[in-house]
Amino acid sequence: MASALADEACEACTSEDKPLTETEYSEYLAELDEDVWEVVDEHHLEGTYEFDDFRDALEFTYEVGELADEEWHHPNIHLQWGEVKIEMWTHKIDGLHKTDFVMAARMDRIHEEYAPE
């Protein structure tokens, strides 16, 4: 499920930006893998990706880490056998920004290579 959102730029917000409301973020959420992502407390994204083994989960985690460093937008990542959980929000505004959804869409794209059959 490749989303056009993954092709958009990760634009940094300013401290004057406000977190997205449910109405504002719902169209972005609809572009993400619905089996992976949910918005929690209208504050952050949580996603859980599944893998066939630890090695694939580890390699996915490494790729997400490279993406995060490249975009300077760092999620919380929890790695375990066959599963990677991601928590993400924009700390500067203590809530969701479009960039969080762009990053999630890019993670969905990375996961396509590792998704269990």
N, C-alpha and C positions, 0 to 999 in steps of 0.2 A: 504494500500500500504506500506508494510514493506520493507525498503531498507537495504541492507547489510551495507551501510554506517553508519547506526545507531549503528552497533556493533563494529565499529572501535574506537580506543582510541582517546581521545582529547589530542593532543600533543601541548604543548606550543611552540610558535615560539620565535625566538630571534630577537633582533632589527636589525640584519643583514639580516633577511629574507625580501624578497620583496613581495608586494601584488600579488596575482594571476592575470594573464591576462585572458581575455575572453576565449582564447583557452584552458588555464589551468583549469579554473573553469567550463567550459561548461559540462564536463562529470559528475561533482559532482551535478550540477544543475539538470541534467537529472534524477538523482536518487531521487529528492525531489518531493513532491506533486505539480504538475504544476498548480493546481487550487489555491494554497496558495502562493507560493514563486516566487519572481522575483529579479533580480539583478538590482540595481538602480545606474546609473552613474558609472558603473564598480567599485563601491566603497563599497556598502553594500547590504545585503539581506533585503528585506521587505516581510513579510508574513502576511496574514489575515486569521484567523481561524474563522469559524462560529459555533454557538451553539444554542440549542433550548431555552436557558434561561440564566439569569444572574448567577445562582448558578453554572451551568456547566462551564461557562466562568471563574468564580472566582476560582473554583477548579482546572481547567487546568492551570490558572495563578500561583496558588500556586505550582503545580507540576513542572512547568517550572522554577519557582524561586528556588525550591529545587535542580533541576538539575544544574542550573547555579551556585549555591553556591558550590555544590559538585565538579564541574569541574573548578570553578574559571574563568568562562567565562560568563559575564553578559550582556544580551541584554536589549534594551529599550523595555518596555512592556506597552501597552495602552489597558486598560480594559474598556469595556462598555457593555451594555445589548446585549447579543447574539453575541458578537464579541471580539476577542483579536487580536491586531496588534503587530507584533514583528519587531524590527529593530536590525540588528546585523552586526558587523564587528569587526576586531581585531584592537584595539586601538593602540597597540604597533607599528604596521606597517601602520596604517591609511588606511586599505583596507582589502580585503578578504584573508583569510587563509583557508586551508582545514578544520580546526577545526570549522569554522563557519558553514560549510555544514554538518559536523558530528552532531553538535548541532541541526541544523534544521531538520535533519533526525530523531533524537531522539524526537524532538517536534512533528513531524508527527506521530511517533509511539504512543506517549502519547495521541494525539488527536483522534486516532482511537477509544478509549474508550468513547469519548464524542461527536463524529461526529453526527450531526442530521440525522435522518432516511431519 
